[in-house]
Amino acid sequence: MVQDRRLLGMELKRCPHCGIENPNMVNTAGFKGNDRTWGTYACSQCDGIVLACTRQLFDQLAGFYHQQPQEYAADASFPPRAKAFFEQAVQSLNAPAGAVMLASSAVAAMLKEVGYSEGSLYSRIEQAADDKVISDDMALWASWVGLDKDEDDDEGDELPTTEDAHRMLDFVKMLGEWLFVFPEKVKRGIQTASDEEDDSALDNHGGKGRASLLSDGLD
Ligand SMILES: [Zn+2]
């Protein structure tokens, strides 16, 4: 097991659960079979579990098994700046105050992309809700995750917790999907539906090509 842990320390650059660099992984359980040795390791920062496997024969690490934090994967449709802030926020979950700041920057970048760049962050969110670019519920959610706080007015406030950072990331992901992913999907859906309609129109004309359909229309 000592061998496993050394290999784990070499290979696992970040905890896949909380994102901390060079995580201190503590062996919690193991199983030695005929062919392979398995071990579970807990991150001392967040208690997230990673399963590792070594092959006896080669004494080499055969693989890690862990649940990817898929819920925070940024969509390719996110604007590049917002995507970068979002991804860095996810990687900073071990430092929640930093993650929250980066997440706010992601929100600012998204709002700027759709034309809101003036005033405080929350006034921009309220404006977007007034203009029906986002729903009133989303503005309410933004306030609940703390985006209505004045950036300079943090006196006496406690530092954000990991829970706060998760809540903020949930909001950023939803906002990004609403503003950039959802419209793309709708556009693609409409396009596919109209293509299918065209195809069935062609079928109804006994397999005539598009050009002959057009000339039929002109006659
Ligand atoms: Zn961790």
Residues whose N, C-alpha, C, O or C-beta is under 5 A from the ligand:
A	BS01	ZN	C15 H17 C18 G19 C43 Q45 C46 G48
